[in-house]
Structure formats: structure tokens, C-alpha cells
Amino acid sequence: MIHTIRTLREIKCLIRRGGNKLLVVEFFANWSPPCKQISPVFVAMSERMTDVVFAKVDVDENQETHDVYSIECFPTFIFFKNGKELERLEGVDASGLRRLTIQYKDN
């Protein structure tokens, strides 16, 4: 399951509540071809990796969250654990997305 984040408050709450469970947030734009390209990979990962929390933020509908997290490239994936940002991955990199998700969920 992928959570749809609609407000800055929602993402902050999800980060806080996540504890030691990995949270992967995709910042995307519906008009972006790279976002459309990586979307099936993100969905498939969310279906297989039930021990990871997956969320999406549509930057066109949520400018405040886009600005707070300084998103400059679409898609951008941010990895959170224990309330802290661990790493960012920008662009279409399916193998990098899988690798970082596995790396951080197990640590």
C-alpha cells in the first residue's frame, strides 16, 4: 500500500510515527515522464515489501511540502527512519531504489 500525502502535516506525522520502520517517500509530478516511468517499480516494491512504509507526494498539489523538502528533480525519493532523513535518490534509478530500500530496511 502507498500512502498519499496531501499536506506537510501528514508527512511530518508519518515520519514521526514511523519509528524504526523505513519510510520511502516519492515526490512526483503527474506530467513528468520519468515519474511515469518509475511508478510501476515503486508500486511493485510497495506490494512486495510490506515491512516498509511507502508514500507519495504530488508536488503540484502540495507546494508547501515540495518547498520544505527542497525538491529540485522529479522523481525524488527520500528515505526516512527513526524520524531522520537518511538519503535522497533523484531520477529514474530502479536498481538504486531497490538497493537503498533493502539496505535501509535491514539496518
ABEGO torsion letter per residue (X at the ends): XBBBBABAAAAAAAAAAAEABBBBBBBBBAABAAAAAAAAAAAAAAAABAABBBBBBBAAABAAAAAAAGBABOBBBBBBBGGBBABBBBEBBAAAAAAAAAAAAAX
